[in-house]
């Protein structure tokens, strides 16, 4: 049988421990994923207005807005896309230490992508895998390429493969940093801001 004295001593120790824990100032842990290979996709991190390709003088029509962030100690890159037509999608991007490669998993209303890869010799991120369309229950090989440009923009290109191993470009977007975008007011108006 447990005595009342034992219960009081245990309660006192629990309260003392809780008081010590509460009086300590919480600290933010340092970033865990610093340097290579976790910084390989940093050129894509930011707030972007995305346009179709245009001429050398100007980008084409506004396609949407994308916010890319590094979170969780720098270990996870998240994507939040809102298209000009209101379509949305999100992805998580991580350097997967279990396979030694970058991996992106994307989900939108009806389109799922899972692909892996890394930087090519030119410094572009190239991921290859498979896309799945929910509405049609179809799968297809997909390759995504993100190329940093000298002017600070990023070119994103998606190529879809067929059964014979041929690739066809299905999307190209020019990512312009929102803060440096000369068409920012036009893009904001397109978003209804």
C-alpha positions as CSV (number, residue, x, y, z in Angstrom):
1,X,0.0,0.0,0.0
2,X,1.3,3.5,-0.9
3,X,1.4,5.9,2.0
4,X,0.1,9.4,1.9
5,X,3.7,10.6,2.6
6,X,5.0,8.8,-0.6
7,X,2.2,10.4,-2.7
8,X,3.0,13.9,-1.3
9,X,6.8,13.4,-2.0
10,X,6.1,12.3,-5.5
11,X,3.7,15.1,-6.2
12,X,6.3,17.6,-4.8
13,X,9.0,16.2,-7.1
14,X,6.7,16.4,-10.1
15,X,5.8,20.0,-9.4
16,X,9.4,21.0,-8.8
17,X,10.3,19.4,-12.2
18,X,7.5,21.1,-14.0
19,X,8.5,24.5,-12.4
20,X,12.1,24.0,-13.6
21,X,11.0,23.1,-17.1
22,X,8.6,26.1,-17.3
23,X,11.2,28.6,-16.1
24,X,13.7,27.6,-18.8
25,X,13.6,29.8,-22.0
26,X,12.9,27.7,-25.0
27,X,15.5,27.9,-27.8
28,X,15.1,27.4,-31.5
29,X,17.2,24.6,-32.7
30,X,19.8,25.4,-35.4
31,X,19.0,24.5,-39.0
32,X,19.8,20.9,-39.5
33,X,20.1,20.8,-43.3
34,X,22.8,23.3,-44.2
35,X,25.1,23.4,-47.2
36,X,25.3,20.7,-49.9
37,X,23.2,18.8,-50.9
38,X,20.3,20.7,-49.2
39,X,21.0,24.0,-50.8
40,X,20.9,22.7,-54.4
41,X,17.3,24.0,-54.9
42,X,17.8,27.3,-53.2
43,X,17.7,29.2,-56.5
44,X,14.0,28.3,-56.7
45,X,13.1,29.6,-53.2
46,X,11.2,32.9,-53.2
47,X,8.0,34.6,-54.3
48,X,7.5,34.4,-58.0
49,X,5.2,35.7,-60.8
50,X,5.2,33.1,-63.6
51,X,4.8,33.9,-67.2
52,X,4.7,32.0,-70.5
53,X,7.8,32.4,-72.7
54,X,7.7,35.6,-74.8
55,X,10.2,37.6,-76.8
56,X,13.7,38.7,-75.8
57,X,12.2,42.0,-74.7
58,X,9.3,40.7,-72.6
59,X,7.7,37.6,-71.1
60,X,4.4,36.2,-72.4
61,X,1.0,36.1,-70.7
62,X,0.8,35.8,-66.9
63,X,0.3,32.1,-65.9
64,X,0.2,32.3,-62.1
65,X,2.0,32.9,-58.8
66,X,4.2,30.5,-56.9
67,X,5.7,30.8,-53.3
68,X,8.6,28.5,-52.6
69,X,9.9,28.2,-49.0
70,X,12.6,26.3,-47.1
71,X,11.2,25.1,-43.7
72,X,11.8,22.6,-41.0
73,X,15.4,23.5,-40.4
74,X,16.1,24.0,-44.1
75,X,15.3,20.3,-44.7
76,X,12.1,20.8,-46.6
77,X,11.2,23.0,-49.6
78,X,7.5,23.6,-50.0
79,X,5.7,25.0,-53.1
80,X,2.3,26.7,-53.2
81,X,1.0,27.4,-56.7
82,X,-2.0,29.5,-57.7
83,X,-2.6,29.6,-61.4
84,X,-4.1,32.6,-63.3
85,X,-7.3,30.6,-63.8
86,X,-7.6,29.8,-60.0
87,X,-6.1,26.3,-60.2
88,X,-3.9,25.4,-57.2
89,X,-1.3,22.8,-56.3
90,X,1.4,22.1,-53.8
91,X,4.6,20.2,-53.6
92,X,7.1,19.0,-51.1
93,X,10.7,18.8,-52.1
94,X,13.5,17.2,-50.2
95,X,16.9,15.8,-50.6
96,X,16.1,12.2,-49.7
97,X,19.1,10.8,-47.8
98,X,17.8,7.2,-48.2
99,X,18.2,7.4,-52.0
100,X,20.8,10.1,-52.3
101,X,18.7,12.3,-54.6
102,X,16.1,15.1,-54.7
103,X,12.5,14.1,-54.6
104,X,9.4,16.1,-55.4
105,X,5.8,15.0,-54.7
106,X,3.2,17.3,-56.2
107,X,-0.6,17.2,-55.8
108,X,-3.2,19.4,-57.3
109,X,-6.9,18.8,-58.0
110,X,-6.5,15.7,-60.1
111,X,-2.8,15.6,-60.9
112,X,-0.2,13.7,-58.9
113,X,3.6,13.7,-59.7
114,X,6.4,11.8,-58.0
115,X,9.8,12.2,-59.4
116,X,13.5,12.2,-58.4
117,X,16.8,13.5,-59.6
118,X,19.3,16.3,-59.0
119,X,21.4,19.0,-60.5
120,X,22.8,18.4,-64.0
121,X,26.2,19.6,-65.2
122,X,24.8,23.0,-66.1
123,X,23.3,23.6,-62.6
124,X,19.6,22.9,-63.5
125,X,17.5,20.7,-61.3
126,X,16.2,17.8,-63.3
127,X,13.6,15.4,-61.8
128,X,12.2,12.4,-63.7
129,X,9.4,10.1,-62.7
130,X,5.7,9.6,-63.3
131,X,2.6,11.7,-63.4
132,X,-0.9,10.4,-62.6
133,X,-4.1,12.0,-63.7
134,X,-7.0,11.1,-61.4
135,X,-9.9,11.9,-63.7
136,X,-8.7,9.6,-66.5
137,X,-6.8,7.1,-64.3
138,X,-3.8,7.4,-66.6
139,X,0.0,7.5,-66.0
140,X,2.8,8.9,-68.0
141,X,6.5,9.5,-67.6
142,X,7.3,13.1,-66.7
143,X,10.5,15.1,-66.5
144,X,10.7,18.5,-64.8
145,X,13.6,20.9,-65.3
146,X,14.3,24.1,-63.3
147,X,17.0,26.2,-64.9
148,X,18.4,29.3,-63.1
149,X,18.9,32.2,-65.5
150,X,21.5,35.0,-65.4
151,X,18.9,37.7,-64.8
152,X,17.6,36.0,-61.6
153,X,14.6,34.3,-63.2
154,X,14.1,30.6,-63.4
155,X,12.8,28.6,-66.3
156,X,10.6,25.6,-65.5
157,X,9.8,23.1,-68.2
158,X,7.8,19.9,-68.1
159,X,8.2,17.2,-70.7
160,X,5.9,14.2,-70.9
161,X,7.2,10.8,-72.2
162,X,5.4,8.3,-74.4
163,X,5.7,4.5,-74.7
164,X,8.5,4.8,-77.3
165,X,10.6,6.9,-75.0
166,X,10.0,10.2,-76.9
167,X,9.6,13.4,-74.9
168,X,7.2,16.3,-75.7
169,X,7.2,19.7,-73.9
170,X,3.9,20.2,-72.2
171,X,4.6,23.4,-70.1
172,X,7.2,26.2,-69.9
173,X,7.0,28.9,-67.3
174,X,9.4,31.8,-66.7
175,X,9.6,32.5,-62.9
176,X,10.2,36.2,-62.3
177,X,11.0,37.3,-58.7
178,X,7.9,39.2,-57.5
179,X,10.0,42.0,-56.0
180,X,11.9,42.6,-59.2
181,X,8.9,42.1,-61.6
182,X,8.3,45.1,-63.9
183,X,4.8,43.6,-64.5
184,X,4.0,43.1,-60.8
185,X,1.0,45.4,-60.8
186,X,-0.4,43.6,-63.9
187,X,0.2,40.2,-62.2
188,X,-1.5,41.5,-58.9
189,X,-4.5,42.7,-60.9
190,X,-4.8,39.3,-62.6
191,X,-4.9,37.8,-59.1
192,X,-7.6,40.2,-58.0
193,X,-5.3,42.0,-55.5
